[in-house]
Amino acid sequence: MSLVQNHQVNILVVDPDATSRGIIHGVMISDGYGCRAVESSAAALAAAGERKPDLLICDMNLPDGTATQLLHSLPGGDSCPSILLSDSRDAEMVRYARSGGATFFLAKPFDIDVLMELTDKALWMPHLVQRHVGSATHSPHQVKAPTFPLNNGVGSPQTS
């Protein structure tokens, strides 16, 4: 079960591969999400101009740019959660996606259940951040000690 109300969510899927795009779109629609699926950055920007996405699911390599370029070009893109996809499992690709602003990275082929779990987490994160920032106890300059033992009470903490 989703942590957010699916019908109010707008997911934008961008993938040049029609099969991948269709599968992701179909799964999102069947789970009750609002979803648009397009093949390029230009089409994604047009779709985002009509309705700002709550989540971007995008292949890293687009015919007219990269997913990270698209993410930063979207209205509110810096605050838009994203799941970036790639055929590459190279660690450098993962680092590139994360440094480019990706919330999550998922290598193709992927398990649909994993995609749905990441979707749910990505959509829930902004709510957690907003609640934390809006709380009376939050201070951007204050770091609180954890309220749980770091070593679970067993042995002593490891140092490196």
For each residue, the residues with C-beta under 8 A, 3 or more apart:
1:
2: 5 6 31 32 120 123
3: 120 123 124 127
4: 8 9 120 123 124 127
5: 2 8 9
6: 2 9 31 32 33 34
7: 32 33 34
8: 4 5 34
9: 4 5 6 33 34 54 55 123
10: 34 35 36 51 52 53 54 55
11: 28 33 34 35 36 53 54 55 56 57 119
12: 35 36 37 38 44 47 48 53 55 56 57 58
13: 21 24 25 28 35 36 37 38 57 58
14: 21 37 38 39 40 41 43 44 56 57 58 59 62 67 70
15: 20 21 24 37 39 57 58 59 85
16: 21 39 40 59 61 62 63
17: 20 21 59
18: 21 22 39
19: 22 23
20: 15 17 23 24 59 85 108
21: 13 14 15 16 17 18 24 25 37 38 39
22: 18 19 25 26 37
23: 19 20 26 27 112
24: 13 15 20 21 27 28 37 57 115
25: 13 21 22 28 29 35 36 37
26: 22 23 29 30
27: 23 24 30 31 112 115 116
28: 11 13 24 25 31 33 35 119
29: 25 26 32 33 35
30: 26 27
31: 2 6 27 28 116
32: 2 6 7 29
33: 6 7 9 11 28 29 119
34: 6 7 8 9 10 11
35: 10 11 12 13 25 28 29
36: 10 11 12 13 25 47 51 53
37: 12 13 14 15 21 22 24 25
38: 12 13 14 21 43 44 46 47
39: 14 15 16 18 21 43 63
40: 14 16 43 44 62 63 64
41: 14 44 45 62 64 65 69 70 73
42: 45 46 64
43: 14 38 39 40 46 47
44: 12 14 38 40 41 47 48 56 58 70 74
45: 41 42 48 49 70 73 74
46: 38 42 43 49 50
47: 12 36 38 43 44 50 51 53
48: 12 44 45 51 52 53 74 75
49: 45 46 75
50: 46 47
51: 10 36 47 48
52: 10 48 74 75 76 80
53: 10 11 12 36 47 48 56 74 80
54: 9 10 11 80 81 123
55: 9 10 11 12 80 81 82 83 119 122 123
56: 11 12 14 44 53 67 70 71 74 77 80 81 82 83
57: 11 12 13 14 15 24 82 83 85 115 119
58: 12 13 14 15 44 62 67 70 71 82 83 84 85
59: 14 15 16 17 20 62 67 84 85 86
60: 66 67 68 84 85 86 88 93 96 97
61: 16 66 67 86
62: 14 16 40 41 58 59 65 66 67 70
63: 16 39 40
64: 40 41 42
65: 41 62 69 70
66: 60 61 62 69 70 100
67: 14 56 58 59 60 61 62 70 71 82 84 85 97 100 102
68: 60 71 72 84 96 97 100 101 102
69: 41 65 66 72 73
70: 14 41 44 45 56 58 62 65 66 67 73 74 77
71: 56 58 67 68 74 77 78 80 82 84 100 101 102
72: 68 69 77 78 100 101
73: 41 45 69 70 77
74: 44 45 48 52 53 56 70 71 77 80
75: 48 49 52
76: 52 79 80
77: 56 70 71 72 73 74 80 101
78: 71 72 101
79: 76 126
80: 52 53 54 55 56 71 74 76 77
81: 54 55 56 103 122 123 125 126
82: 55 56 57 58 67 71 101 102 103 104 122
83: 55 56 57 58 102 103 104 105 106 115 118 119 122
84: 58 59 60 67 68 71 97 100 102 104 105 106
85: 15 20 57 58 59 60 67 105 106 107 108 110
86: 59 60 61 89 93 97 105 107 108
87: 107 108
88: 60 93 107
89: 86 93 107
90: 93 94
91: 94 95
92: 95 96
93: 60 86 88 89 90 96 97 105
94: 90 91 97 98 105
95: 91 92 98 99
96: 60 68 92 93 99 100
97: 60 67 68 84 86 93 94 100 102 105
98: 94 95 102 105
99: 95 96
100: 66 67 68 71 72 84 96 97
101: 68 71 72 77 78 82
102: 67 68 71 82 83 84 97 98 105
103: 81 82 83 122 125
104: 82 83 84 118 121 122
105: 83 84 85 86 93 94 97 98 102
106: 83 84 85 110 114 115 118
107: 85 86 87 88 89 110
108: 20 85 86 87
109:
110: 85 106 107 114 115
111: 114 115
112: 23 27 115 116
113: 116 117
114: 106 110 111 117 118
115: 24 27 57 83 106 110 111 112 118 119
116: 27 31 112 113 119 120
117: 113 114 120 121
118: 83 104 106 114 115 121 122
119: 11 28 33 55 57 83 115 116 122 123
120: 2 3 4 116 117 123 124
121: 104 117 118 124 125
122: 55 81 82 83 103 104 118 119 125
123: 2 3 4 9 54 55 81 119 120 126
124: 3 4 120 121 127 128
125: 81 103 121 122 128 129
126: 79 81 123 129 130
127: 3 4 124 130 131
128: 124 125 131 132
129: 125 126 132 133
130: 126 127 133 134
131: 127 128 134 135
132: 128 129 135 138
133: 129 130 138
134: 130 131 138
135: 131 132 138
136:
137:
138: 132 133 134 135 142
139: 142
140:
141:
142: 138 139
143:
144:
145:
146: 150
147:
148:
149: 152 153
150: 146 157
151: 154 155 156 157
152: 149
153: 149
154: 151
155: 151
156: 151
157: 150 151
158:
159:
160:
